[in-house]
Amino acid sequence: MRTIRVFSIGVGLLAAFISPGASRIRAQAPVRPRFAANELIVKYRSGAGEGEKSRARGLARARLRHERHRLRHGAGDGDVELLTLDGSVGVSAAISSLAADPSVEFAEPNWIYTREAGTVPNDPKFGQLWGLNNTAQPIDGNPGGIAGADVDAPEAWNVSLGSSHVYVGVIDEGVDIDHEDLGAQPAGPIWTNPYDPVDGIDNDGNGYVDDVHGWDFFDGDNSVYDGSSADPSIDAHGTHVIGTIGARANNGIGIAGLNWNVTIIPAKFLGPTGGTTADAIRAVDYFTDLKTRHGLNLVAINNSWNGGGFSQALLDAIGRAARADILFVAAAGNGGPDGIGDDLDRTPSYPAGYDTTAAAGYNSVITVAATDRSDGLAGFSNFGARTVDLGAPGVDILSTIPRNGYAFYTGTSMAAPHVTGAAALVNAATALVGPDLRARLLGAVDRIASLQGRTATGGRLNVRRAVVSGPSLATPEIVLYAASASVVGRWQVVADASAAAGSRLQNPDAGAPKIVAPAANPADYFELSFNADARTDYHLWIRGRASADTWANDSVFVQFSDAIDAAGSPVWGIGSTSGTTVSLEECSSCGVSGWGWQDNGYGVGVLGPAVHFASTGVHRIRVQVREDGLGIDQIVLSASRFLTTSPGAAKNDATLLTARGGVAAAPDDVVLYAADGSAAGAWSSVADATAASGARMQSANAGLAKVTTASASPADYFEMTFQASAHTPYRLWIRGKALGDSYANDSV
């Protein structure tokens, strides 16, 4: 039995060693972030000229040492530079000097990030990958665990094995490209750049000469692996992370990644001394440029590192990636030297704590906690009901390390690549990107007790649920624009530059008295349709604006076509006198001002009851007047992100969310690709160049006798979900291919 376990939790957290029988380690103060001596990052205001920049550098007693230290130049939104101080003043003093310069938007330290290293003995078998398939099997010789406490990878592989046309980036250490279970394309998952062959020329003009397999930002060269037989620990962390995402599967060697097929682009920014903000910015922008320059289907970047302070420049880079529909998956990190996880809602950690909503209209950052084999939140894992999104397996994770090795690592660094791998697999199955891909991943979690109140979703990653096709699970964040509603009575669309899509739905202020209860047949209301899942907890939020900012114009009744309570009884039904109330003023003396978000609870900090639906599919929401004079622009039904927190401020809000989940009329024709179905038994997806989407759903030919009637609980079947209109006649057609062109293999 091992006596030492090395936690590789996030990156930038000191190593914590735990030995059986050792005395308890005393809690210590959190490690203070470190930054590079005599360096700082400066962003100039848009339009600042070279003279103004030179003056600012003089104020800080700094210089632009090399042209490559222009982190962002000529992009139109202000240049960013890495400056070197002359040593006569400290970093803090230089930042204070620059704060007063009108040409400078901000100045900040060049933070240093680190990673935890270390390995333990290993057993290279797929059966040891409990995070993908947990049968309560012993792991690394240790018993325990609960069957099913996993991401359901084998079940997801019945739907999709991934695609080499899906790209993910990994910002970390480097990767051993020659590992037997990895390898460069076409044999393995590591990207081979077709736009810049090795010839000493920057053929694609991206500023990186011969970036054939990615780039080493730490050393400034194209070698993404710097390990050797003398020190195989170099680049072990990055190699381990990449193995979880996409180690070669079904090849009779080592392990299987979450994707059997995927393209992974390494960006090394961590070296023996850690990595800096400047290099992290370059790495993020490198991926954004690859996507926009070459049209790569790059869907996510994995970030298993931590330890720096807040950086506006890095957040700006992540925001640029978000606008290109690139998700930023971040390890939540460890709590510090005491080995106990911290609450990130109270003690932010970066990059896990970034939010790109202001820059991109949605938050591209997915922050991941670590869970164990029994679906517990790992004791070392950071958490946060608002700032950490979900959990994923992060204890005793077997993956690749350099020199054809395999090792068990533990940490949120190991949890994050499960989510990045899931993002790639889901994109291969559904083509979802950006906010929709994020919503699918977060909406498909398995809710578990240990993450309730500890993460925004209260759940652990489930990739099988996430790859299911059709409307189910596609839009856990339902965002409806009121101005697109069907209107009855005095509600009217009013142009409003501060409203979503430039319009709000307004009920005139006629000074009418407050209505005490919803009407079965109201005179004034509007309705919207949307897709929702059965018996899922949705939280209702409405953004409204009371005429004249008065509390007498601030409330509505809300009803639904198919709502039920937690016990399954109908509630708040359209056509009834039952409804739930939303009032902008959350207490009797709180007041209202401008746009504000409120739910169907009343009282400061009081959340309203959840909304449930009896069936999966299309539903309607009806909003009735309670007090006239209210304008509304956005309605949210949240199953993940806004379960416990508002989408925006209660007063003077400026939050504009992207519309999703709304439903117009069903299409005339419903066309489903069988290979996208969820299969059981003898059915499986088989590659077929002659089939739609390049694959068919195939039932094995076992020579069985014809089945005479359908079974209520069949052993072999596949399923798909689709949208259709009530009372509309549909004709069913199926295209099939009988094995051996035999009539004995031709019916379902």
C-alpha positions in Angstrom: 0.0 0.0 0.0 1.3 3.5 -0.8 2.2 5.7 2.1 2.2 9.0 0.2 -0.5 10.4 -2.1 0.4 13.5 -4.1 -2.5 15.8 -4.9 -2.3 17.5 -8.2 -5.2 19.8 -7.6 -5.7 22.7 -10.0 -2.3 24.2 -10.6 -0.5 26.7 -8.4 -1.3 25.0 -5.1 1.4 23.7 -2.9 1.8 19.9 -2.6 0.0 18.2 0.2 1.3 14.9 1.4 -0.9 12.5 3.4 0.6 9.4 5.1 -1.4 6.7 6.9 -0.8 7.2 10.6 0.7 10.7 10.2 -0.4 13.4 12.6 -3.0 15.9 11.4 -1.5 18.8 9.6 -2.3 22.1 11.2 -4.3 24.6 9.1 -2.2 27.3 7.5 -3.0 30.6 6.0 -3.8 30.5 2.2 -0.7 30.9 0.0 -0.5 34.4 -1.3 -0.3 34.7 -5.1 3.2 35.4 -6.5 4.1 37.6 -9.4 7.1 38.1 -11.6 9.6 40.6 -10.2 10.1 43.7 -12.2 7.3 43.0 -14.7 3.8 44.2 -15.1 1.0 44.1 -17.7 -0.5 47.3 -19.1 -3.5 47.9 -21.2 -3.7 51.3 -22.9 -6.9 53.0 -23.8 -8.1 52.7 -27.4 -6.4 55.3 -29.6 -3.4 55.9 -27.3 -0.4 56.8 -29.5 3.2 55.8 -29.2 4.0 59.1 -27.5 1.5 58.5 -24.8 2.6 54.9 -24.3 6.3 56.1 -24.1 5.3 58.7 -21.4 3.4 56.0 -19.4 6.4 53.7 -19.6 8.6 56.5 -18.3 6.2 57.1 -15.3 6.6 53.5 -14.4 10.3 53.4 -15.1 9.7 50.6 -17.4 10.4 49.6 -21.0 9.1 47.3 -23.7 12.0 44.9 -23.8 11.1 42.9 -26.9 8.6 43.2 -29.7 7.1 39.8 -28.6 6.1 41.5 -25.4 3.3 43.3 -27.2 0.6 40.9 -26.0 -2.1 42.5 -28.1 -1.5 45.1 -30.8 -3.6 46.9 -33.3 -6.8 45.2 -32.4 -8.8 48.4 -32.0 -9.7 48.0 -28.4 -6.5 49.1 -26.8 -3.0 47.6 -26.9 -1.6 45.3 -24.2 2.1 45.2 -23.3 4.3 43.2 -20.9 6.7 45.8 -19.5 10.0 45.3 -17.7 10.8 47.7 -14.7 14.3 49.1 -14.3 14.4 47.9 -10.7 14.3 51.4 -9.1 10.6 51.0 -8.1 8.6 48.0 -7.1 5.7 46.5 -9.1 3.0 47.9 -6.7 4.5 51.4 -6.9 4.7 51.3 -10.7 1.0 50.2 -10.9 0.1 53.1 -8.7 1.9 55.5 -10.9 0.2 54.2 -14.0 -3.3 54.4 -12.4 -3.2 58.2 -12.8 -2.1 58.2 -16.5 -5.1 59.0 -18.8 -3.7 56.8 -21.6 -3.7 53.7 -19.4 -6.9 51.6 -18.9 -5.3 49.3 -16.3 -2.0 48.0 -15.0 -1.5 44.7 -13.1 1.2 42.2 -12.0 2.3 39.4 -14.2 1.0 36.7 -11.9 2.9 33.4 -11.6 1.0 30.1 -11.7 2.4 26.7 -10.7 1.3 23.1 -10.8 1.5 20.2 -8.4 3.6 17.3 -9.5 3.8 13.7 -8.4 2.7 10.2 -9.3 1.8 7.0 -7.5 1.9 3.3 -8.7 -0.5 2.4 -11.5 -2.3 -0.4 -13.2 -3.0 0.4 -16.9 -6.4 -1.2 -17.4 -9.7 0.3 -18.6 -11.3 -1.3 -15.5 -9.3 1.1 -13.4 -11.0 4.1 -15.0 -13.7 4.4 -12.4 -14.5 7.9 -13.4 -15.7 6.6 -16.8 -17.3 3.4 -15.6 -17.7 2.8 -11.8 -18.8 -0.7 -10.8 -17.5 -0.3 -7.2 -14.3 -2.1 -8.4 -11.1 -1.9 -6.3 -8.9 1.0 -7.7 -5.1 0.7 -7.4 -5.6 -2.1 -4.9 -8.0 -0.1 -2.8 -11.6 -1.3 -2.3 -14.6 1.0 -2.0 -16.8 3.2 -4.1 -20.4 3.1 -5.3 -21.5 1.6 -8.6 -22.8 4.3 -11.0 -20.8 7.2 -9.4 -19.3 8.0 -12.8 -19.9 10.0 -16.0 -21.5 7.0 -17.8 -18.9 7.0 -20.6 -19.7 3.5 -22.1 -23.4 4.5 -22.4 -22.4 7.7 -24.1 -20.2 5.8 -26.5 -23.3 4.0 -27.8 -24.3 7.4 -29.2 -20.9 8.9 -30.2 -17.2 8.0 -30.1 -16.2 11.6 -30.8 -14.7 13.1 -34.0 -11.3 14.2 -35.1 -13.1 17.2 -36.6 -13.7 18.4 -33.0 -10.8 20.4 -31.5 -9.9 21.2 -27.9 -7.0 23.2 -26.5 -5.0 22.4 -23.4 -3.2 25.1 -21.6 -0.9 23.4 -19.1 2.5 21.8 -19.2 3.6 20.1 -22.4 2.7 16.6 -23.6 4.8 13.6 -24.5 3.6 13.3 -28.1 5.4 10.0 -28.6 3.5 8.3 -25.8 2.2 4.9 -27.0 -1.4 5.8 -26.0 -1.3 9.3 -27.5 0.7 10.2 -30.6 0.4 12.9 -33.3 -2.1 12.8 -36.1 -3.0 10.8 -38.1 -2.2 8.0 -35.7 -3.0 9.8 -32.4 -5.1 12.7 -31.1 -2.3 15.4 -31.0 -2.8 18.1 -33.7 -0.6 18.2 -36.7 -0.8 21.7 -38.2 -1.6 21.5 -41.9 -1.2 25.3 -42.3 2.4 25.6 -41.1 4.7 22.7 -41.9 8.3 22.6 -40.5 10.2 24.8 -42.9 11.4 27.8 -40.8 8.6 30.0 -42.2 5.5 31.2 -40.5 3.3 30.0 -43.3 -0.1 30.8 -41.8 1.0 34.2 -40.5 -0.1 33.7 -36.9 3.2 34.8 -35.4 4.4 31.3 -34.5 7.0 29.7 -36.8 6.4 26.0 -37.4 3.8 25.5 -34.7 3.4 22.0 -36.0 1.9 20.5 -32.8 1.0 23.6 -30.9 3.3 26.0 -29.1 5.6 26.3 -26.0 4.9 29.7 -24.6 7.1 29.1 -21.6 10.3 28.7 -23.7 9.0 30.5 -26.8 9.5 27.6 -29.2 7.6 24.9 -31.1 8.6 22.0 -28.8 5.7 21.1 -26.7 7.6 18.4 -24.8 10.8 19.0 -22.9 11.0 15.8 -20.8 13.8 13.2 -20.9 14.6 9.8 -19.5 16.7 11.7 -16.9 13.6 13.5 -15.6 10.3 11.9 -16.7 8.4 14.2 -14.3 8.8 17.1 -16.7 5.5 17.7 -18.6 3.8 14.8 -16.7 0.9 16.9 -15.5 0.0 18.0 -19.0 0.4 14.5 -20.4 -1.9 13.2 -17.7 -4.6 15.8 -18.5 -4.5 15.1 -22.2 -4.8 11.3 -21.7 -8.1 11.8 -19.9 -9.5 13.8 -22.7 -8.4 11.7 -25.6 -6.0 8.8 -25.1 -6.3 6.3 -27.9 -9.1 3.9 -27.3 -9.8 0.3 -28.3 -6.1 -0.1 -29.3 -5.2 -2.8 -26.8 -2.8 -0.5 -25.0 -3.1 1.3 -21.6 -6.3 3.4 -21.1 -9.1 5.0 -23.0 -9.8 8.7 -23.1 -13.3 10.1 -22.9 -13.1 10.6 -26.7 -12.1 7.8 -29.0 -11.6 10.4 -31.7 -10.7 14.1 -31.0 -8.0 16.6 -32.0 -6.0 18.1 -29.1 -3.8 21.2 -29.5 -1.3 21.7 -26.7 -0.2 25.1 -25.5 2.6 24.8 -22.9 2.8 27.7 -20.5 3.9 26.0 -17.3 7.6 25.2 -16.8 9.7 24.2 -13.8 9.1 27.6 -12.2 5.4 27.9 -13.1 3.8 30.1 -15.7 2.9 33.8 -16.0 -0.3 35.7 -16.9 1.4 37.1 -20.0 2.0 33.6 -21.4 -1.5 32.5 -20.4 -2.9 35.4 -22.4 -0.8 34.5 -25.4 -2.0 30.9 -25.1 -5.7 31.8 -25.0 -5.4 34.2 -27.9 -3.5 31.6 -29.8 -6.5 29.3 -29.7 -8.9 32.1 -30.5 -6.8 33.0 -33.5 -6.6 29.4 -34.7 -10.4 29.1 -34.7 -11.1 32.5 -36.4 -8.1 32.3 -38.8 -8.6 28.7 -40.0 -12.2 28.0 -39.1 -11.3 25.1 -36.7 -14.2 23.6 -34.7 -12.4 24.4 -31.5 -15.0 24.1 -28.7 -13.2 24.3 -25.4 -9.9 25.0 -23.6 -8.8 23.0 -20.6 -7.2 24.9 -17.7 -5.9 22.7 -14.9 -3.9 25.5 -13.2 -4.4 28.1 -10.5 -2.7 30.4 -8.1 -2.6 33.9 -9.5 -4.6 37.0 -8.6 -7.3 38.7 -10.7 -6.1 39.8 -14.1 -8.2 42.0 -16.3 -6.0 41.3 -19.3 -6.5 37.6 -18.9 -10.2 38.0 -18.4 -10.3 40.1 -21.6 -8.5 37.2 -23.5 -11.0 34.7 -22.1 -13.8 37.0 -23.2 -12.4 37.1 -26.8 -12.4 33.3 -26.8 -15.9 33.3 -25.5 -17.1 35.5 -28.3 -15.7 32.8 -30.7 -17.8 30.2 -28.9 -14.8 28.6 -27.1 -15.6 27.4 -23.5 -12.9 27.9 -20.8 -13.0 24.8 -18.5 -11.2 25.6 -15.2 -10.2 23.4 -12.2 -11.7 24.8 -9.0 -8.4 24.2 -7.2 -7.4 23.1 -3.7 -7.9 25.0 -0.6 -4.3 25.4 0.2 -1.6 23.8 2.3 -4.1 22.5 4.8 -5.5 20.2 2.1 -9.1 21.4 2.9 -11.2 22.9 0.1 -12.2 26.6 0.3 -15.5 28.3 -0.6 -14.8 30.3 -3.8 -17.9 32.4 -3.2 -16.0 33.9 -0.3 -12.4 33.5 -1.4 -12.1 33.9 -5.2 -9.5 32.0 -7.1 -8.4 32.5 -10.6 -8.8 31.6 -13.4 -11.7 29.6 -11.8 -13.4 32.8 -10.7 -13.7 34.6 -14.0 -17.0 35.3 -15.7 -17.3 36.5 -19.3 -20.9 37.5 -19.3 -20.1 41.2 -19.6 -17.7 40.6 -22.5 -19.6 37.9 -24.4 -23.2 37.8 -23.3 -22.7 34.5 -21.5 -20.2 33.0 -19.1 -17.9 30.7 -21.0 -16.1 29.6 -17.8 -17.0 26.2 -16.4 -15.4 25.7 -13.0 -15.1 22.1 -11.9 -14.9 20.5 -8.4 -13.5 17.0 -7.8 -15.7 14.1 -6.7 -14.6 10.7 -5.4 -15.6 7.1 -6.1 -18.6 7.4 -3.8 -20.0 10.6 -5.3 -18.6 12.6 -2.4 -17.1 16.1 -2.8 -13.4 15.5 -2.3 -12.2 17.0 0.9 -9.4 19.0 -0.8 -11.7 20.4 -3.5 -12.7 24.0 -3.6 -16.5 24.6 -3.9 -18.9 27.5 -4.3 -22.7 27.6 -4.7 -22.4 30.5 -7.2 -18.8 30.2 -8.6 -18.2 26.5 -9.0 -20.5 24.9 -11.7 -20.3 21.1 -11.3 -18.3 18.2 -10.1 -16.4 15.5 -12.0 -14.2 12.5 -11.0 -10.9 13.8 -9.5 -9.6 11.2 -7.1 -7.4 8.3 -8.1 -7.6 9.1 -11.8 -5.4 6.9 -14.0 -4.0 8.4 -17.1 -0.9 8.8 -19.3 2.5 10.2 -18.1 5.7 10.6 -20.2 7.9 7.7 -21.4 4.9 5.4 -22.0 3.9 5.5 -18.4 0.6 5.6 -16.6 -0.1 7.0 -13.1 -2.9 7.7 -10.7 -3.2 11.5 -9.9 -5.7 13.1 -7.6 -7.1 16.7 -7.9 -9.4 19.1 -9.5 -6.7 19.2 -12.3 -8.0 15.7 -13.1 -11.7 16.6 -12.8 -11.5 19.4 -15.3 -10.4 17.3 -18.3 -13.4 15.0 -17.8 -15.6 18.1 -18.5 -13.4 19.3 -21.4 -13.6 15.8 -22.9 -17.3 15.7 -22.4 -17.6 19.1 -24.3 -15.8 17.6 -27.3 -18.0 14.4 -27.2 -21.2 16.4 -26.9 -20.2 18.7 -29.8 -19.5 15.6 -32.0 -22.9 14.3 -31.2 -25.0 17.5 -31.3 -22.9 20.3 -32.9 -23.7 22.5 -29.9 -21.2 25.3 -29.2 -20.6 28.2 -26.8 -23.5 29.0 -24.5 -25.7 26.1 -25.8 -22.9 23.6 -25.2 -22.3 24.9 -21.7 -26.0 24.7 -21.0 -26.2 21.1 -22.2 -23.2 20.0 -20.0 -24.6 21.8 -16.9 -28.2 20.7 -17.5 -27.3 17.0 -17.8 -25.6 16.5 -14.4 -26.6 13.8 -12.0 -27.7 15.7 -8.9 -25.9 14.3 -5.8 -26.2 15.2 -2.1 -22.6 16.2 -1.6 -22.8 19.0 -4.2 -26.1 20.5 -3.1 -25.4 24.0 -2.0 -21.7 23.5 -3.0 -22.0 24.0 -6.7 -24.3 25.9 -9.0 -25.9 22.8 -10.5 -25.7 20.6 -7.4 -24.5 17.8 -9.7 -21.7 15.7 -11.1 -21.0 15.4 -14.8 -23.0 12.8 -16.8 -21.8 12.7 -20.4 -24.4 10.0 -21.4 -27.3 12.4 -20.6 -25.4 15.3 -22.3 -25.1 13.5 -25.7 -28.8 12.6 -25.9 -30.2 14.2 -29.1 -33.4 16.2 -29.4 -34.9 19.0 -27.3 -34.5 17.2 -24.0 -31.6 18.6 -22.0 -30.6 21.0 -24.8 -31.6 24.2 -23.1 -31.4 24.0 -19.3 -31.3 27.8 -19.3 -34.6 28.9 -21.0 -34.4 32.6 -21.8 -37.5 34.1 -23.5 -37.8 37.6 -24.9 -41.2 39.1 -23.9 -41.4 41.2 -27.0 -41.8 38.1 -29.2 -44.9 36.9 -27.3 -48.5 36.4 -28.5 -50.4 39.3 -26.9 -54.0 39.7 -25.8 -55.4 43.0 -24.5 -53.4 46.1 -23.7 -49.8 44.7 -23.7 -47.8 46.4 -26.5 -44.3 46.2 -27.9 -42.3 49.3 -27.2 -38.9 50.1 -28.7 -36.3 50.3 -25.9 -32.5 50.4 -26.4 -31.9 49.2 -22.9 -34.1 46.0 -23.4 -33.2 42.6 -24.9 -33.3 42.8 -28.7 -34.2 46.5 -28.4 -37.9 46.1 -27.3 -39.9 45.5 -24.2 -43.5 44.4 -23.7 -45.3 47.2 -21.8 -48.6 47.3 -20.0 -49.9 50.9 -19.9 -50.3 52.5 -16.5 -54.0 53.3 -16.2 -54.0 53.6 -12.4 -56.2 50.5 -12.1 -56.4 48.8 -8.7 -54.4 45.7 -7.9 -56.0 42.4 -9.0 -56.2 40.0 -6.1 -56.1 36.7 -8.0 -55.4 35.4 -11.5 -58.4 35.1 -13.9 -59.3 32.0 -15.8 -60.1 34.2 -18.8 -58.1 37.4 -18.3 -58.5 40.5 -20.5 -54.8 41.4 -20.6 -52.0 38.8 -20.9 -49.3 37.4 -23.1 -48.0 33.9 -23.8 -44.7 32.3 -25.0 -43.9 28.7 -25.8 -40.7 26.8 -24.8 -39.1 23.4 -24.5 -38.7 21.9 -21.0 -38.0 18.6 -19.3 -40.3 16.6 -17.1 -39.8 16.8 -13.3 -36.8 19.0 -13.6 -36.4 21.9 -11.1 -36.7 25.2 -12.9 -36.4 28.5 -11.2 -38.5 31.4 -12.6 -37.0 34.9 -13.0 -38.5 38.0 -14.7 -36.7 41.2 -15.6 -39.1 44.1 -15.4 -39.3 47.9 -15.2 -42.1 49.7 -13.3 -43.5 52.8 -14.8 -42.3 55.9 -12.9 -40.3 53.6 -10.7 -43.3 53.1 -8.4 -44.2 49.9 -6.4 -47.8 50.3 -7.6 -46.7 49.2 -11.1 -44.5 46.2 -10.3 -46.2 42.8 -10.3 -47.7 40.1 -12.5 -49.3 36.7 -12.2 -47.6 33.8 -14.0 -49.3 30.5 -15.2 -48.2 27.5 -17.2 -49.8 24.9 -19.4 -48.5 21.9 -17.7 -47.0 22.9 -14.3 -47.0 20.5 -11.4 -45.8 20.8 -7.8 -43.1 18.6 -6.2 -45.7 16.0 -5.4 -46.9 15.8 -9.0 -50.2 17.7 -8.6 -51.3 20.4 -11.1 -50.5 24.0 -10.1 -50.6 27.5 -11.6 -52.5 26.2 -14.7 -53.5 28.4 -17.6 -57.3 28.7 -17.6 -57.4 28.4 -13.8 -57.5 31.0 -11.0 -54.2 29.7 -9.6 -50.9 31.4 -10.4 -47.5 32.4 -8.9 -46.7 36.0 -8.3 -43.6 38.0 -9.4 -43.2 41.4 -7.7 -40.2 43.7 -8.5 -40.2 45.2 -5.1 -38.9 42.4 -2.8 -40.0 43.9 0.4 -42.5 46.6 1.6 -39.8 49.3 1.7 -37.2 48.2 -0.7 -38.4 50.3 -3.7 -37.8 49.8 -7.4 -35.4 51.6 -9.8 -35.0 50.9 -13.5 -34.7 47.3 -14.8 -34.7 44.7 -12.0 -34.7 40.9 -11.8 -37.1 39.1 -9.3 -38.4 35.6 -8.9 -41.6 34.3 -7.5 -40.5 34.6 -3.9 -41.2 37.7 -1.7 -38.7 39.1 0.8 -35.0 39.9 0.7 -33.1 36.7 -0.1 -36.3 34.6 -0.2 -36.4 32.2 -3.2 -39.7 31.2 -4.7 -40.9 27.7 -5.2 -39.5 25.7 -8.2 -41.4 25.1 -11.4 -41.9 21.5 -12.6 -43.6 20.1 -15.6 -45.5 16.8 -16.0 -44.1 16.0 -19.4 -41.0 16.7 -21.6 -41.7 18.9 -24.7 -43.4 22.1 -25.5 -45.0 24.2 -22.8 -46.6 27.6 -22.5 -46.2 30.4 -20.0 -48.9 33.0 -19.6 -48.3 36.4 -17.8 -51.3 38.3 -16.5 -51.5 41.8 -15.2 -51.6 42.1 -11.4 -50.7 45.8 -11.2 -50.7 47.7 -14.5 -47.8 49.8 -15.7 -45.1 47.1 -15.8 -42.7 46.6 -18.7 -41.0 43.2 -19.2 -38.2 42.2 -21.5 -36.7 38.8 -20.3 -38.1 35.7 -18.7 -35.8 33.0 -17.4 -36.6 29.4 -16.4 -33.3 28.1 -15.1 -32.4 24.5 -14.4 -28.7 25.1 -13.5 -27.0 28.5 -13.5 -29.7 30.6 -11.8 -31.3 28.1 -9.4 -30.1 30.0 -6.3 -28.8 33.3 -7.8 -30.4 36.0 -9.8 -29.4 36.5 -13.5 -28.8 40.2 -12.6 -29.4 43.0 -10.2 -32.7 43.8 -8.4 -32.3 47.5 -9.4 -30.7 49.4 -12.3 -29.8 46.2 -14.0 -28.1 46.0 -17.5 -27.9 42.2 -17.9 -28.9 41.0 -21.4 -29.0 37.2 -21.8 -29.0 35.3 -25.1 -32.5 34.0 -26.0 -32.7 30.2 -26.1 -35.3 27.5 -25.5 -38.2 29.3 -27.1 -40.4 27.3 -29.6 -42.2 28.4 -32.7 -44.4 26.0 -34.7 -43.1 22.5 -35.1 -41.4 21.8 -38.5 -43.4 20.2 -41.2 -41.1 17.2 -41.4 -39.2 15.6 -38.5 -36.0 13.9 -39.8 -34.0 11.9 -37.3 -30.6 10.2 -37.8 -30.8 6.8 -36.2 -27.1 6.8 -35.3 -27.8 9.7 -32.9 -30.2 7.6 -30.9 -29.6 6.1 -27.4 -29.1 2.4 -27.9 -29.5 -0.7 -25.6 -28.7 -4.3 -26.2 -27.6 -5.5 -29.6 -28.1 -2.1 -31.3 -24.9 0.0 -31.8 -23.7 2.9 -34.0 -21.5 1.7 -36.9 -19.5 3.9 -39.2 -20.9 3.9 -42.8 -19.9 6.4 -45.5 -23.2 5.7 -47.3 -25.4 6.6 -44.3 -26.6 10.0 -43.2 -24.0 11.7 -41.0 -21.6 8.9 -41.8 -23.1 6.3 -39.4 -26.0 3.9 -39.1 -27.6 2.2 -36.2 -27.1 -1.6 -36.6 -28.7 -4.6 -34.9 -26.3 -7.6 -34.8 -27.4 -10.6 -36.9 -27.6 -13.5 -34.5 -29.9 -15.6 -36.6 -32.8 -15.3 -34.1 -36.3 -16.2 -34.9 -38.7 -13.3 -35.9 -40.3 -11.7 -32.8 -44.1 -11.7 -33.3 -45.1 -8.8 -31.1 -43.5 -5.7 -29.5 -42.2 -6.0 -26.0 -43.1 -3.6 -23.2 -39.5 -4.0 -21.8 -37.3 -5.1 -24.8 -33.7 -6.1 -24.4 -32.7 -4.6 -27.7 -33.9 -1.1 -28.8 -32.8 2.4 -29.5 -34.6 5.7 -28.8 -34.6 9.3 -30.0 -36.4 12.5 -28.9 -38.2 14.9 -31.3 -40.7 17.8 -31.3 -44.1 17.5 -33.0 -47.4 19.4 -33.0 -50.6 18.1 -31.4 -53.5 17.0 -33.6 -51.2 16.9 -36.7 -51.2 13.7 -38.7 -47.6 12.4 -39.4 -46.6 9.5 -41.7 -43.7 7.4 -40.6 -40.9 6.4 -43.0 -37.7 4.5 -42.2 -34.6 3.9 -44.4 -32.9 0.6 -43.7 -30.3 -1.8 -45.0 -30.7 -5.6 -44.4 -27.6 -7.6 -43.6 -26.8 -9.9 -46.5 -29.7 -8.3 -48.5 -31.8 -10.9 -46.8 -35.6 -10.5 -46.2 -35.0 -12.3 -42.9 -33.2 -9.2 -41.6 -35.5 -6.4 -42.7 -38.1 -5.5 -40.0 -38.6 -3.6 -36.8 
